[in-house]
Amino acid sequence: MSENILKMEGISKSFPGVKALDNVDFALRKGDIHALVGENGAGKSTLIKVITGVYEEDAGRIALNGRPIHFKSPKEAQNMGISTVYQEIALCPNLTVAENMFIGRGQYTFVKWKQMNEKAAQMLDSLGIPARPTQELSSCSLAVQQMIAIARAVDMDCKILILDEPTSSLDEDEVKKLFDLMRELKSRGVGIIFITHFIDQVYEISDKITVLRNGALIGEYQASALPQIELISKMMGKALSDVSKIKKHEPLKSDSSVPVYEATALSSAAGVRPFDFIIQKGEVNGFVGLIGSGRSESARAIFAADKVTGGEVKMKGKKVKIKSPLNAMKQGIGYLPEDRKGDGIIAELSVRDNIILALQVMKGFFRPLSRKQAEEFSNQYIQKLSIKTPSINTPIASLSGGNQQKVILARWLLTHPMYLILDEPTRGIDVGTKVEIQKLVLELAEEGMSLTFISSEIDEMLRTCSRLIVMKDREIIGKLSGMDVTEHDVMHMIARGGE
């Protein structure tokens, strides 16, 4: 099974102000599992959308089984045997397994229930999927639902199967079952494109690896010939021989050894494994790891942004219950989320209303801030953080990304938190504003605030954090501290899976 069933050459795709793909080559062989990897913004999703006809390439050539093709819609790609199963399962939980497998098929306009259930049973049995045709889909586990989505795709004369983060919500046993199914499809000659942020899974299941970074092709490699440390280096764009040491501040010396925040065996519904965590007064620490390692999930567990399922928490040595973001806020914890647009700003509201939002929530909506107070607070932080806005009444959606981020920072600083969590605070903003935010983090620490800083850019973490908590596959695998820690040390720990 050595021939290419898909070959893409010189693929480029641009959007206003962004070159999402720049002269990218990609090839998939029959019966191969080919991992497509890269950090956020690498171009993986854009390449997949070009393959499946969602986007039309600006330049380049695509061939399927040696014949030039040009898909104008996902339906055309599907008709040619290219199927995609996304992280969010696009099935109907209120229908049966068989109904989900055959819904929308022309040959079942007039449903022959017995035949449909018999065919579904044959497919489920042949692929080793533990489900009955007549059971409701909602009664199946997430892993089985993923398998049913794959079975549906395979039955549509699938030659190429694209799996986009299929394991992100699965536990270890469920991942094993999914991989068994992938191996079965591989043995039948199906070419599989596997997109994931879990590096160990890449090596467990993949034959080849293609790395993208910033819209460009870094290379295609045999999985068996590419050490993990080199893969991580290629994804991050840091040559191992060219990693510089970056000095960072030491944490503020506290008069007390009692941590500001301490968690034992903390866990949440988001799937991060139980972890222990402490932070001292004036310390800047950070969760570091590749995308999907559990960095954000750990931060959200601390703030109770995801449902807390276990663990004990202490604030300044006293046991407390933090089961909701409001509990966290009242204990002196603030949280700037990773998704600025989705979870941070309220786009329809003004700069003023976005700044006072957290403080107003803590006071309660039956004790509203006066307009005078709201304006005073807003003007104070607009000046303090150099937020560029025509006025406090300007809708926040009209501000630049960097200024939106500053408004969210102002929101939390106005509550005077003891402990502030910043998840990707500099993503998508200009270099000048990045430096401003990094300086502000260090200034706040000098003033005694404790901060957790999370960034995909390790050099940024090294500049701001005095202690790094290294994560991989949703668990803490080690910790690094000291003035001489380098990116090389971080990458080696991630690759080794521990200290």
N, C-alpha and C positions, 0 to 999 in steps of 0.2 A: 504494500500500500504506500508507494512512494510518490505517486504523481500529485501535483498541485491541483486541488479542486477550486481554489480561489487564489488569484494573484492580483495584487494591486501595485501599481507603479506610479511614483511621482505624484501622489495624491496631495492636493493643497485645498484648503478651505478657509476663507476669511469671513469675519463679521465686522461690523463697524468698529474700527479701532483695535481689532484683535485678529492675529493670524493664528487660527486654531490648529491648523495642520500645515506643515511646510515641507513639501516634497517627500512624503512618507511612502515607503514600500512596506508591503505586508504580504505574506504567502501562507496558505493553510493547506496541508497535505491530507489526503484521504486517510482516515483512521488515526489521526494525530489529535492529542489534546494540547493546545497551544495557548499558553498563558500570555495575556496582554496586561502589562503592569506599568505603573507610573504614579507619581503623586497627583494630588488634585491639580487640575489645569494642564495635565500632561497632553491631553488630546484623545484619551481612550474613548470617551463617550461620543465625541465628534466622529472618530473613525468608524465606530459601530453604526452610527446614524447614516454615514455615507454608504456603508456596506448594505444596510437594510432599506435604503431609498428614502429615508426621512429627509436627509440633506442631499443636494446635488453638488458634486465636487466642482471646484473652480478649474482645476487642472488635474491631469493624470488619466490613467487607463485602468479599467477593471476587467478581468477575464474570469469566467466561470467554466471550468472544464475545458480551458483553452479557447473558448469563444468569447469575443468582446461583448460586454453587456453594459447597459446604462439604465439603471432603475430610476423610475420617476415617482415611485410610491412604495410604501412598505408592502402593499398587496402584491405588486409585481415581484418583489424579492421573495415573498412567501410562496408565490406560485412557482418560482424557480428553485424551491427547496431550501431557502434560508429562513430559519426560525429563531426567534429570540425569546428567552425567558428572563424577565427582569427580577430584581430584588423584591419589588412589591408585586405580589402574585395577582395577576389580572384574571381571576376566576370568580365564580358566583358561589359564595359559601352556602346559600340557601337551596342550591340545587344538588342533585346527586352527583356522585363521581362520574358516572356514565354520561349524564347530561352535560357536565362540564367538558368532557372529552370530545363530545360531538356537537355542541351548541354552535349554530351558525353554519353548519355544513349543508350544502344544497341537497345532498341525497337524502337528508332526513327532514325535508320540509313537512312531509306527512310521517310522523314518527312511528316506526315499528319498534315498540319498546323491547320486545323479546330479543329481536336481532341486535338492537343497539346494546343491550346489557350483555348478550353473549359475546359480541365482539370486544366490548370493553373488558370483560373477564379474561378473554384470551390475551389481550395486550398487557393487562396488569400482571397476569401469570408469567408471560414470556419475559417481562422486564423485571420480575421479582418485586413488584410494588405491593406492599401489605395493605390492600384496601379492597372493599367489595363494591361492585358497580352500583348497587342500590343504596349505599349509605350516603348520608348527607355530607357534603364536603367539609362543613364546619366541624364535623366530629373527627376529622383527620388532623394529625400533627402538622406543624409547618413544613417539616421535612417531607412528609408524604404529599402534602399539597404541592410542593415544589416538584416532586417526582411526577405527579399527575399532570402538571403543566408541561413537563418535559415529554411525557407520553403523548399528550395532545399534539405537541410540536412534531414529534417523531412520526406520528401517524399521518401527518400531512406531507408524506413523501420527503421527509427532511434529509438533506445531504450535509447541511452545515447547521450546527446548533450553537447559538451564542448564549452563554450563561453569564449574566451580569450580577456580580456579588450574590451568588445563590446561597452562600453559607453564612451570611452576616447575622441571621437570626436563629441559627441552628446550634444545638449542643454537639458534643464530640461524637456521640453514638449516631445522631442524625446525619452528621457530616460523613461518617463512614458509610452509611446506607446510600447517600447521594453519590459518593465516589464509586461505590460498587456499580450503581446504575450507569455512571459515566464510562466506566471500564467496559461494561457490556455493550454500550453503544459504540465505543471505540472498536471493539472486536467485530462489529457489523459494518465498519467502514465509514461511520459518521465522523466528519471532522468537527472538532469542538473548540470554540474560542472561549477561554475561561478568564474572566476578569475578577480579580480579587485583590484585597489589600493584605491578606494573610500569607506571609512569605513561606511559612512552613507548609501550608497547603499547596502552594505553587510547586514546591519540590516533591511533595508526596504524589501528585497526580499528573504533572505536566511532562510532555516530551520536549517541547521547545518553549522558549521565553522570548517575547519581543518587548523591549523597553522603550517607552516614549518619555520625553521630557520637554516641557514648554512647546508642545506642538511639533517637535522634531523627533525623527527616529534616531535613537542611540545605538540600537543594534538588535540583531536576532541571534540567539544562542541556544545550543543544546543544554537542557537543564542539568544534565549530568556533568557538564564541563564548566559550569559557572558557579564558583563558590558564593555562598550567601553574602559574604562581606563585599564581594565585588558587585553583586546585584544591587545591594543597598547603596553602594557608592555611585553606581550608574544612575539610579533613581534620583538620588539627591544632588548629583552634579558636583560631587566633591572627590577629587583624585586623592587616593590614600597617601600619596607622596607629597601632596600639596595642601595639607591641613595645618593651618596656623593656630597657635595658641592665642586665646582671647581672654584678657583679664576681666574679672568681674568683681563686684563689691563683696565684702564680707558682711554677714548679717549683723544687725544692731545687737550689741551686747545687752542682754536683758538682765535685770536684777533678780528675776525669778526663773527657776528651771521648769516651772509649770507651763506646758504648752498652751498657746491661745486656743488651739483646736486639736483634739485627739480622737481618732476613730479606731475601733478594734473590730475586725471581721465585718467591715461595712460591705453591703451588697445591695443591688437594686434589680428591678425587673428588666433593665436594659442588657443584662447578661454579663456584666463585668464580674470577675471572680472576687470573692470576699478578700478585702485588703485592709491592712493597717496603715495609718497615716497620721503624722503629727506636723504641726508647724508652730514655730516659736515667734514671739513678738519681734517685729522688724525683719523677719526672714522673707526672702523671695525664693521660693522653690518652684519646681515645675515638673509636670508629667511629660516625658519625652518618649517618642517611638514613632513608627510609621503610621500613616493613616490606617485606621481600623484596629490599632493596637489596644484601644480602650481608654485613651487619654480623656476624651470628652465625656465618656460614660462615667469615669471616675469623678470628674469635676461635678457632673450633674448629680451623682449620688451624694456628694458632700452637701450640695445645695438642696437636695431632695426634689430636684426638677424632674427626676424619674422616681417612680414608686420605690421607696426603701423597703427591702425585704428582710434585712437582718443587720445585726451589728449594734455596737454601743458607742455613743458619742459623749465626749466631755468638752466643755468650754471652760477654760481657766481652772481645770481640775474638778469641776462640778458636772455630774452626770445630767444630761439634758435629752429631751426628745425632739428630734428634727424630722418630722414626717411630711413637711410641705415647705415650699419656698417661703411662705409667710413666717413659719416657725424659724427658718434660717435667718430671715431678715431681722426678726425680733431678737435673735441671739447675736446680731452684729455681723452677719455674713452678707456680702454682696456678690453678684455673679453677672459678668458680661458674657453673653452666650456666643457660641461659634457662628451661628447663623444670624448675622446682623439684621438682614431684611426680614427673615421669617420669625425670629424670636426676640429681636432687640427693639427696633424702632416701631412706633405706631405711625405708619406713613401718613395717615390722614390728619394727624394732630400737629400742632405747631411745635416749634423748638421749645418754647416755654413749657407746654404741657408734657412734652417728652421728658424734660429735665426734672420736673416735680413729681413725676408719676410714682416712683418707688416711695418717696417720702409720704405722699398722699395715701398710698396703700397702707403704710404702717400706721398712719394716724387714724385711718378709717374714713370711708366716704361720707359719713355723717358729721365729720369734723373737717370740713374743707378749708384749705389754705385760702386766705384772702387774696384778692387779685394783686394787692400791693406786695404781700409777702412773695407770691409767685414770681412777680416781676423782679423783685430785689434778688431773690435766689438765682433766677435765670441770668440776670445781668452780671452777678458776681462770678458765676462759673463760666459764662461766655468770655469774660475778661481773663479769668484765671487760666483757662485752657486755650485761649486765643482761637475761639471758635469763629469761623468766618460765616456770617449770616446777615442778610439785609436787616432783619429785626428779630425780636423774640417771637413775633407772631407769624414768621415765615413757616410754611409747612416743611417739616423735616425732610420729606421726600425730595425736595428741590435742592438740598445741600449735597456736596460731594461726599463720597464714601468716607473719607478721612474725617470730615466734620461731623458726619452722622455718628461715627465711632466716638468722637470727643463728646458729643451730646449724651451718649449712653454712659460714658465714663462720668460725666458731670452728674447724671442721675444717681449713680451709686455713691459718688463722693459726697453728695448732699445729705446722704443718710449717715455719714461719718462711721463707716463700718470698721470693726476691729480687723476683719479678715476679708480680703477682696480676691475673687477668682476671675482671671482674665483669660478667656479661651479664644485664641487667634485674634488678639486685639489689633494686630497690624496687617491682617490679610486684606489684599485688594486696595491698599492705600499707598500714596506716594512716599518716596524715600524720606523726604523732609518730615512728614507727619509721623512716620515710623520712629525716627530718631526722637522726636518730641515725646512720644508715648513711652519709649524706653527710658528716657531721662525722668519722666514723671513717675514711673514705677519705682525707680531707685530713690527719688526724692521722698515718695510716700513711705518707703521702707525706713529711710533715715528718720522720718518723723514718728516711727513706731508702728506703722501699719504692717500687718502680715499679708503677703500676697502669693498666690499661685499663678504662674505665668505659663501659658501653653502656646506653642508655636510650631509650625511645620519646619521652620528654618532653625536648624540647630545652632548656627552661629548666633542667632538672636537669643536663644535660650542661654547660651554660654555668657553672653554679655550681661544678662539680667539676673540669672539665677545663681545662688550660692550652693544649691543642692538640687540634683536631678534625680527624679524617680523614673527609672527606665521601664517601659512597658512593651509587652509583645503578646499578641493573641489574647488580649483582655486580662492579662495578669501582670503584676509587678515582678520583674525578674532580677532587679538589682538597683543599687543607688550609687551615685557618684557625687563627690564633693571635693572642694579644694580649688586653689587658684590655678592648678596646672592641668585641669581636665580639658581634653580636646575633643573635637568631633570624631577623631579616630577612635578614642576610647569609647564614645557612645555607640558608634557603628559596630565596633567589635563586640560590645556587650549584647547588642540586638542580634547580631549574627550568631553568637555563641549560645544565646538563650539564657544568660545569667552571668554571675560574677566568676 
